[in-house]
């Protein structure tokens, strides 16, 4: 099983990034092999549609689940159409969230927001 997580830095000691679509990197963590792959998020600099592009990156890298603090509805639709479940992170630490997921302690993310749609978050 592969877990995708938006991260601030290319390290397991990194924090989970609060922005899914604009995260600088994604961690793809393979639960079976314990292998970690860090991907640059090419969508981060997009003027629009960053969440959808970021979600497609997760799909293309064959993740089974996404751990994130929040997710917009357009990105969530892309993920759901690929049967990728979205779980809500509970702490800042990437490693703690991976452990919590493996232990069955994370809940599904049920608060999907409308997305920022070019508002820039200002």
HELIX and SHEET records of a PDB file:
HELIX    1   1 UNK A   42  UNK A   45  5                                   4    
HELIX    2   2 UNK A   50  UNK A   60  1                                  11    
HELIX    3   3 UNK A   73  UNK A   81  1                                   9    
HELIX    4   4 UNK A   94  UNK A  102  1                                   9    
SHEET    1   A 5 UNK A  36  UNK A  40  0                                        
SHEET    2   A 5 UNK A  25  UNK A  30 -1                                        
SHEET    3   A 5 UNK A   2  UNK A   7 -1                                        
SHEET    4   A 5 UNK A  65  UNK A  68  1                                        
SHEET    5   A 5 UNK A  85  UNK A  88  1                                        
END                                                                             
